[in-house]
Amino acid sequence: MYLPPRPSPFSATYNMGVEGDKTDYRKWLEEIPARAGEMLPKLRAWCAMPTPSLNADGIGKFVSLLISEFAPWVDTSERLSLNPWETIDERGARIRKSSGPALRCFRRLEAPLRVFLGIHTDVVYADLPNGTVPVREENGRLYGAGAADAKGGIAALLLALQAFERSPFAAKMGFEILLNPDEELGSPGSLPLLGEAAGRNHLGLLFEPALPNGALVSARKGSGNFTAVLRGRGGHAGRDAESGRNSLHGLAEFIMALNAFAAKHPGITVNVGRIDGGGPVNRIPDLGIARFNVRVETGGQAKGVEKFLASQAAEWNAREGYALEFHGGFSSPPKPVEGRTKDLLEATIQCGQELGLALQASPSGGVCDGNKLAALGLPNLDTLGPVGGNLHGGDEWMQIASLAERASLTALLLMKLAAGAIALP
């Protein structure tokens, strides 16, 4: 398959807005509410499909279904296997894991303006039965695994794409779609695909859910997932109390030091999500493992965290009978709102005003693939999915009315971009 080289930033044709644009875009949006109603039963079925990040079989079945949904609106589609990535098991050993396939589609690769459209197929429900929760509708909301994050986003993308492709503006724009299966893990396997996409598109639109109050996300914190492996010295809890080195006691000390470090640096937050190790209470444990997440506002803070962890490793490795090592790192750099990303956000808010939406933008501590794309040089807006809340929990919800609303917003934005009616210098 021919893939075009990295484009230069917007050509002059698309660098100029149209003063007083009088084009009637609304007529191409009129069918979206009805089509959203037709989409809802499909979305309910999607939410009932178990697609946790490591459920390769479930994701594979979901991708097979989505290939047929996108087929009428794209030129080519391909199912891509991702490379496995390294992680640490509950015994502190290095192992490799993999997720299901990604779906990548292309349309009009030779168009002078190319847009990346992305969102993920995986959800955070690995610890629930079958990786899903009961799907229900209540008080104008759809509840279910991925209802908002991000199967609702896939539905919004598809509805917007259908409207755009029916419009006369479609011939002027090409796009690339990537539905990746590992975003909730930090996209360890799909990062190369994101890098390729950043190199051959002008801008990106991602369909993460809007905030519960309907706001778009502006700036995002950076995020890193880490694993601390602390090894001590085992022994009998009574006979070897003096000579043993309790790894869990040591791990607790490290966690308190980590929390104290974050408390001294506003903007840095830490969350220890899981601890492994130990056994019988009359045996001194020789292995403790803590998995934790760190969020930062700046690249400087990320370097500060890395320096702190290095100092902790040096301190513990100098203690007799202990050894501490860290795995992982910052996979999502902070995403500031500046340059063409800021221009894109402002243009989207303007499109919302034309549709009667009083859109606001707020910073978020959450991260997504938009962080990575921005760091790779691709300006992007990453919350064009429907309004939703209680993400990653058994009561996750999507505001049903917002599905058509946000699809209309995206379709209008695409049409204006294709028509050259939005200035993105």
N, C-alpha and C positions, 0 to 999 in steps of 0.2 A: 504494500500500500504506500502510495506517495504521501509524504507528510511535508508540508511547506516549512521553510526555514523561519527562524525568529523574525517577526515583522518589526519594521521601524515604528516608533510611536505614531499615532494617528496621522494619516496622510492629510494633505491640505483639504481634500474633499470633506473629510470628516472632522476637521479641526475647527470648522466654522459653523456656528449656530445660524438658524434662519430667523431673522428679526421678524417678530410679529407673525409667527407661523400660524396659518389658518387651516391647515390640513385637518380633515375630519377623521380622527383616529377612533372615535367612540363606536362607530358602526361595526368595527372589527372586534369590539369587545362584547357586543350585545349577547352573543350566544354563550358566553362563559358561565353565567349563573346556572343555566339549564344543564350545561355539560358538567358543572360541578355536582349537581344533584345526581347525574348519572354516574359520576365518579365515586360517590360516597359508598355504595355497596362494595365496589372494588377495594376501596381503602379499608373498609371493615375486614374484608378477607385478608388483605395484606397484613393488617395488625394481628390477625390470628395466626399468622405463619411465624414459627420460631426462628428468629435470625440473630441470636447473640453473636458477637464478633468471632468466636471460635467454633461456631456451628457451621462448618463448611457445607454440610449436606443441606441444611435449611436455607442458607444463603444461595447455594447453587440452584435450588428449586425456585427461589424468589427471582433470581436473575433470569432463569428460563422464561418465567412469566412476563418479566419486564421487557425482554427482547421483542416479544410480539406486540406489546403496548407501544413501544417506540418505533417499530418498523415502518409504519406509514409516514413518519415524519423525518426520517433520516436517510442518508444515502448508503451508509455502511454501519454495521455494528459488529463488535467482536467481544468475545468472552475471554478474559485474560486471567491466567493463573499468576498469583503473586509469589515472590520469593519468600521463604520462611525467614523469621527473625529470631534472634537470641533472647532468652529470658532466663530467670533463675527459678528453680523449683523449690519445694518446701524443705529440701535437704541441702540447699545452697549450691546445687550443681547447675552448670550451664546446660540448658536444653534449647531446642529449636521448636517453634510453633508456627502454625500457618492458619490462615483464614480461608474463606471461600473465594470464589472468583469475583473479579471486577467486570463491569460492563462499560465499554467505551463506544461511543457513536460519533459519526462525523456527518456534516452537511455543508456542502458548497465550500470545499477547502480552498478554492481559488479566489474567493470573495476578498475584496480589499479591506474589509473590516471583519474581524473574527472575534467571537466571544466564547469564553469558557463557561459552561453551565455544569455545576457540580453539587453533589450531595451524597450521603452515604446510605447503605442498605442495612448496616448493623445497628443493633440496639443494646442497651445495658440491662439485660434481664437474665444473665447467666445463672443466677442463684435461685430463680423461680422455677416451678415445675414446667418442663418443656420449654423454658426460655420465653414464656409469654404470660399474659394475664387475660382474664375475661374481657371481651370487647363489649362495650355498651354505649348507648346514647342517653344523655340526661341533661335537661335544662340547656339545650342548644350546644352541648359539648359532646365530642366523641372521646371516649376513654379507651385506652389500649396501649400495648407495647409499640412505641414508635408513632403513636397517633400524631404527635407534633414533631418528634425528634427521631427519625426524620422521614417516615413514610408519608406523612402529610406533606412534607416538602417535596417528595417525589411527585405526588399528585399535583401540587401547585405548579411544578416545573412542566409537567406534561400538559396541563391545561393551558398554560401560557404559550407553550410551543405550538399547540394546535391553533390557537388564535393567530399567532404571528405568521405561521406558515400559510394561513388562508388569506393573509393580507397582501397587498401589492408591493409591500416594502421588503418582503423576504428575500427577493433575488439579490439584494444589495449587501446581505450579511451572511457570513458563514459561522458555524459554531461547532464546538466540540463538547460532548457530554461525557462526564465520568461519574459513575455510581460505584463508589469504592466500599469494600466490606470491612474495613478495619479502622475507620475514623475514631471510633470510641476508644480505641487503644492507642491513639496518637498517630495513626496511619503509617506504621512501621514498614508494611509491605508495599503500600501504594505510593509512598513518597517519590520514587522514581517517575511514576506516571504524572504526578503533580508537577514535578520539575519539567517534564517534557511539555506539558500543557502550558506552563508559564512561559515557555520559550517560543510558542507558536500562536499565541492569542494576544489581543490588545487589552482586554479587560476580562474580569471574571464576575459571575453572579452565582452565589451559593444560596441554597434553600434551607438553611438552618431556621428553626422557628423564631418568629418575632417574640419579643418579651411579653409577659402576661398582660401588660397594659397597652399592648399594640405597638410599642416603640421599636425602632430599629436599633441595632447595636452599632455604636461608633467605634471607639477604641477598645481593644481587648488586651488583657494581661497576657504575659507569656506563661507557659506551663512546662513543668518537667516531672517525669515519673522516675523515682529512684528506688533501689532496693539496697538496704544495709544488711550485710551478712557479718555477724559478730560470733566468732568462735572463742570458746573458753576451755575449761578443763573439767571433765566430768569426774564423778566420784560419789561415794556414799554420803548422804546428807548428814549422817552423824559422825561416822569415822573420819571422813575426809573434809569436814567443814572448813578446816584451816587451809588445806592444800588445794581444794577445788576452786574453780573460777566460774561463777554462775553467769552464763551468757545472757539469761533473761534479766537478771539484776542490772547487768551492764547495759543491755539494750534499753531498759527503762531510764537509766541515767543519760544515755545518749538522746533519747526522745525528749527528755526535759531540757537538755541543752539546746536541742533544735528549736523547741518552742520558745525558749528564752531568747535565742538569736532572732527569731522572727518578730518577737514582741519589741525588740529594740530597733527594728527597721520598718517603719510604716510603709505599707504597700506590699510587703512580703507576707504571704500566708502559707501555712503548712497544714497538711492533713495526713495523719498516719491512718491508713485504711485497713491494714492487715498485719498481724504478727503470727509468725510460725515458730515452732520450737518447743522444747520441753517434753516431759513425759511423766513418769511416776513422781509423786511429790517427795519420795525419799531418795531420789537420785538427783544430783546436781547436774543441770542441763549444760551441755557443751556447745550448743548451737542456738542462736536466736536470729530471726530474720524479720525485719520490719520493711514494709512497702509503704512508701509515702509520696505525696504529691506536693510540689512547691509552685506557688504562683508569684509572679513578679511583674512590676510595672515597667521596668526598664532593663536594657541589656546590661547596664552596670550592676543592677541588683542581682541578675543571674550570675555574673562573675563573682559577686560577693558571696552568694550561696555556695558556689563551687569552691571558693577559697576556704569557707568555713568547713565544708565537708572534708577537704584535704587536711585541714588542721586537726579535725576530729580523728581521721584515720591515723595521722602521725602520732597523736596523743595515745590512742588505744594500742597501737602497735608497739609503743614504747613500754607499755605495762607488761609485766611478767605474766605469761600464761594467756594473753589475749591476742586476737588478730581481727582487725576490722577492715572490710573492703566494701566499696560502693559500686553498684552497677546502674546503668541508665543515664539519663541526662535530660537537658531541656530540648524537647522535640518541637515545641511551638514558641518561636520568639514573640515578644510583645508586638502588637499591631497598632501603631499610632494612626491617627486620622490626619493625613497630610497629602499634599500633592494631588495627583489624579484620583486617589481614593476619596479624598475630601470632595473633589469636584463631582465624583460619581454619586456620593451620598447626597449632596445638595440637589443634584439633578433628579434623583429618585424622590426626594421630599417634594420637589416641585411637581413631578408627575402625580404624586399623591394628592396634592392640592387640586389638580385638575379633575380628579375623581371624587373630590369631596372628603378626602382623608386628611386630617390634621396630624401628620406624622411627626413624631419627635425622635430624637436619637440620644441614647444613653450609653455610657461606657459599661463594660461587663468584665467580671473576673473569669468568665468562661472563655474557652478557646475552641477553635475549629480549624478546618483546613484553610480558612481565610488567612490565619496567621502565617502559615507556611507559604502560601502564594504571595502574600505581601513581601515576605522576606526574600522570595525568589524574584521579585521585581514586577509582579503582576498586580495592578490596582484592582481592588475587588470590593464588592458589597456582599455580606454573608448572611443576612437575615431576611431573605425574601420569602421564606416559608410562612405558613399560617401562624396565627396567634396561638400560643400554648403555654402550659405551665406544669409544675410538678414533674419535671423531666427526670428520667432515670428511676422512677418509682412506680409502684403498683397502681397509682391513681393519676398517671400522666394523662393530660387532656389536650384536645385541640378545639378551638372555637370554630364550629362548623361553618358559620357565615363568613369567616375570614378566608376560607379556602378560595372562593370565587373572588373575593376582594383582593387578595395578594396575587392571584394569578393575573387579574386585570392590571394590577400595578406593574408587574413584570412585562406583560405583553405590550403595554403602552411604552414602557422604557425601551424595549427592544425596537419597536416601530420608530420611535423618535431618533434613536441612535442610527438605525438603518437609513432614515430619511435625511440625516445630517442636521436634524433640528435641535440637537443638544450639543453645546460647546464643551468639549473636554480637552483643554489645551495640553 
